[in-house]
Amino acid sequence: MEKVAVLKSLKEIGLVPVLRAESVDKALALAEAIAAGGVTVLEITMTVPGAIQVMRKLAEQRPDILIGAGTVLDAETARMCILEGAKFVVSPALNLQTIEMCHRYSIAVLPGALTPTEIVTAWQAGADVVKVFPASAMGGAKYISTLKAPLPHVEMIPTGGVSLATAAEFLQAGAFALGVGADLVNAKAMAEGKPEVVTESAKKYLAIVKEFQSKGAA
């Protein structure tokens, strides 16, 4: 899938679940539960033991899922993830060499930034979308709308503080898509043998995104 198509899919689905788990099997089970709810985008963080194996297995078994690599802190890790099937690369911070590596492979790159200076630096360095993290620490959706006023051309994915209660606010503030953590990627529910909780949550998030998109198209 070409980078343009990847970015289009990210915007259309409107969600980037940040998948953290304690093992490969638990990560794969979470991925299946999320995908069952219609969310076919996943960010597999490098904090997952065997994260590369998770990406490899998903790339082989679930080609319908758009796989991203998360918590990528350097160019070497980015390259490794890309070679295993990652179609986009996400980081909690800004690393210019990682952006360069993603450009080399024509892979979408979403570096993390927080302040206006960091966000503009990331955008000018070639970020396709800037991950604003941790958005909650700066006031949540209000912070995104404040940033978008002088920077309407910069695409942003807020992460941190996104929940079913705040999702619509973040979208209205101008978010390109939403980075969603534990509120959707519910490891506790999975541990209790309740994958349907995750699936239902995914459906609810999608419904919020679709409602917002339909209002925008109206």
Residue pairs with C-beta under 8 A, 6 or more apart in sequence:
1 9
1 66
1 87
2 106
3 106
3 107
3 108
3 128
6 66
6 87
6 88
6 107
6 108
7 108
7 128
7 129
9 41
9 66
10 16
10 41
10 66
10 88
10 108
10 129
10 176
10 177
11 176
11 177
12 213
13 39
13 40
13 41
13 66
13 177
13 206
13 209
14 171
14 177
14 178
14 206
14 209
14 212
14 213
15 39
15 41
15 177
15 178
15 180
15 184
15 202
15 205
15 206
15 209
16 41
16 42
16 43
16 68
16 90
16 157
16 159
16 177
16 178
16 179
16 180
17 34
17 39
17 41
17 42
17 43
17 180
17 181
17 184
17 185
17 202
18 43
18 45
18 70
18 159
18 179
18 180
18 181
18 185
19 27
19 30
19 31
19 34
19 42
19 43
19 44
19 45
19 48
19 70
19 185
20 45
20 47
20 48
20 181
20 182
20 185
20 187
21 27
21 30
21 48
21 187
22 48
22 49
22 187
23 48
23 49
23 50
24 48
24 49
24 50
24 53
24 54
24 57
26 187
26 190
27 44
27 48
27 50
27 51
27 54
28 54
28 57
28 58
29 190
29 195
30 185
30 187
30 190
30 198
31 42
31 44
31 54
31 58
31 62
31 65
32 62
32 195
33 190
33 195
33 196
33 198
33 199
33 202
34 42
34 184
34 185
34 198
34 199
34 202
35 42
35 62
35 64
35 65
35 202
36 195
36 199
36 202
37 198
37 199
37 200
37 201
37 202
37 203
37 205
37 206
38 202
38 203
38 206
39 184
39 202
39 205
39 206
40 64
40 65
40 66
41 65
41 66
41 68
42 58
42 65
42 66
42 67
42 68
43 68
43 69
43 70
43 88
43 90
43 179
44 51
44 54
44 55
44 58
44 67
44 68
44 69
44 70
44 86
45 51
45 69
45 70
45 71
46 69
46 70
46 71
46 72
46 73
46 77
46 81
47 71
48 54
51 69
52 80
52 81
52 84
55 67
55 69
55 81
55 84
55 85
55 86
56 84
56 85
58 65
58 67
58 85
59 67
59 84
59 85
66 87
66 88
67 85
67 86
67 87
68 86
68 87
68 88
68 89
68 90
68 110
69 77
69 78
69 81
69 82
69 86
69 88
69 89
69 90
70 90
70 91
71 90
71 91
71 92
72 78
72 81
72 89
72 90
72 91
72 98
73 91
73 92
73 93
73 95
73 98
74 95
74 97
74 98
75 95
75 97
75 98
75 100
75 101
77 98
78 89
78 98
78 101
78 102
78 107
78 109
79 101
79 105
81 89
82 89
82 101
82 102
82 105
82 107
86 107
87 107
87 108
88 107
88 108
88 109
88 110
88 128
89 98
89 102
89 107
89 108
89 109
89 110
90 110
90 111
90 112
90 131
90 179
91 98
91 110
91 111
91 112
91 131
92 112
92 131
92 133
93 111
93 112
93 113
94 111
94 112
94 113
94 118
94 121
94 122
94 125
95 111
96 125
98 109
98 111
99 109
99 111
99 122
99 125
99 126
99 127
100 126
102 108
102 109
103 109
103 126
108 128
108 129
109 126
109 127
109 128
110 127
110 128
110 129
110 130
110 131
110 157
111 122
111 125
111 127
111 130
111 131
112 122
112 130
112 131
112 132
112 133
112 159
113 119
113 121
113 122
113 130
113 131
113 132
113 133
114 132
114 133
114 134
114 137
114 138
116 147
116 150
116 151
119 130
119 132
119 147
119 151
119 154
119 156
120 151
120 154
122 130
123 130
123 151
123 154
128 155
129 155
129 156
129 157
129 176
129 177
130 154
130 155
130 156
130 157
131 156
131 157
131 159
131 179
132 138
132 143
132 144
132 147
132 156
132 157
132 158
132 159
133 158
133 159
133 160
133 179
134 159
134 160
134 161
135 141
135 143
135 144
135 158
135 159
135 160
135 161
135 162
135 170
136 160
136 161
137 160
137 161
139 146
140 158
140 161
140 166
140 169
140 170
141 158
141 166
141 169
141 170
141 172
141 173
142 173
143 158
144 156
144 158
144 170
144 173
144 174
144 175
145 172
145 173
145 174
147 154
147 156
148 154
148 156
148 173
148 174
152 174
155 176
156 174
156 175
156 176
157 175
157 176
157 177
157 178
157 179
158 170
158 173
158 175
158 178
158 179
159 178
159 179
159 180
159 181
160 179
160 181
162 170
162 178
162 179
162 180
162 181
162 183
163 180
163 183
164 183
164 201
164 204
164 205
164 208
167 178
167 180
167 205
167 208
167 209
168 208
168 211
168 212
170 178
171 178
171 208
171 209
171 212
172 212
178 205
178 209
180 205
183 201
184 198
184 201
184 202
184 205
185 198
186 197
186 198
186 201
189 195
189 197
189 198
190 198
